[in-house]
Amino acid sequence: MLKNKIDIIIDNLFGNERIKKLGRTSMEEISNKIINILCKEYNKHYIEVSASEDGQVRGIVQYAY
């Protein structure tokens, strides 16, 4: 269910075509945008988001308060 929710978030942020319109957005920026939405929606105090563009290089962002 969470994967489906994240897919919807990504579609809303970057378009729902097969190839997303990310521009020069970094993996960390994408992760931060997802974290902001998930924290508000689920009222969570710790979230970790990992994003990968090619399965090899990825960015990880952790949010805790």
GUKE-917182 format. One record per residue: residue in three letters; x, y, z of N, C-alpha, C in turn. Coordinates in steps of 0.02 Angstrom, whole numbers, plus 50000, padded with zeros to 5 digits. Layout:
N
ALAXYZXYZXYZ;...
# end
This chain:
65
MET500414994150000500005000050000500435006350000;LEU500995006050037501435011850039501755013149971;LYS501955007749937502245008549870501755011949823;ASN501125009949826500615013049783500535020449801;LYS500545022049865500495029049887501085033049861;ILE501685030249866502285033849841502255034649766;ASP502015029649730501925030249657501465036149641;ILE500925036849679500455042349668500795049049683;ILE501165049449737501525055549755502005057549699;ILE502395052649673502875054049620502505056349557;ASP501955053049540501565055149482501315062349490;ASN501085064049550500835070849562501395075949558;LEU501985074149582502545078849582502865079649513;PHE502925074149475503345074149415502995071849352;GLY502345071049354501975068849295501875061349296;ASN501345059149264501195051949267501375048249203;GLU501805051149162502055047449104502565042349126;ARG502715037549083503205032349100503885035349117;ILE504085040449081504715043949096504535050449130;LYS504755051149192504585056949233504975063049211;LYS504685068849221505005075249204505355077849266;LEU505935075149281506295076949342506755082949333;GLY506925084549271507385090049259508055088549292;ARG508325093449328508965092549361508875091149435;THR508305088349454508155086749524508595081049548;SER508935082049604509365076849631508955071549668;MET509265065849680508935060449717508745062749787;GLU509175066749818509035069349885508445074149884;GLU508395078349833507825082849827507175079049818;ILE507195073949777506605069749768506405066449834;SER506895063749870506765060649935506465065649984;ASN506735071749987506465076850032505745078550016;LYS505575079049953504885080549934504415074949957;ILE504625068749947504225062949968504155062950044;ILE504695064050080504685064150153504195069450179;ASN504225075450151503775080850174503045078750168;ILE502865075650113502175073550103501985067950151;LEU502425062950157502275057250201502225059250275;CYS502665063750297502645065950367501985069350382;LYS501755073550337501125077050348500535072150347;GLU500545067650299499975063150291499925057850346;TYR500495055250368500485049850417500705052050486;ASN500865058450495501075061150560501635056950591;LYS502155055650552502715051550575503285055950598;HIS503685053250644504255056850672504925054250645;TYR504915048650611505535046150580505345042950513;ILE505665045150461505575042350394506245042250359;GLU506385036850324506975036450282506745034850211;VAL506985038850164506815037950094507455036950054;SER507455031950012508015030549968507765031149896;ALA508155034649854507975035349783508575033349741;SER508445029749686508975027449642508775028649570;GLU509245031249532509085032449461509285026649417;ASP509745022449440509975017049396510105010549434;GLY509885010249496509985004249536510685003749566;GLN511125008449550511815008349576511955014449619;VAL511805020249594511925026449631511265028649661;ARG511275029749727510655031749758510775036849813;GLY510245040549828510265045349882509805042949938;ILE510025043950000509615042050057509525048250101;VAL508915049650119508765055250163508385052550223;GLN508615054350283508275052450344507985058650377;TYR507385057950401507055063450435506835061050504;ALA507045064450555506855062750624506795069150664;TYR506285069250707506225074750755505905072450818;
# end
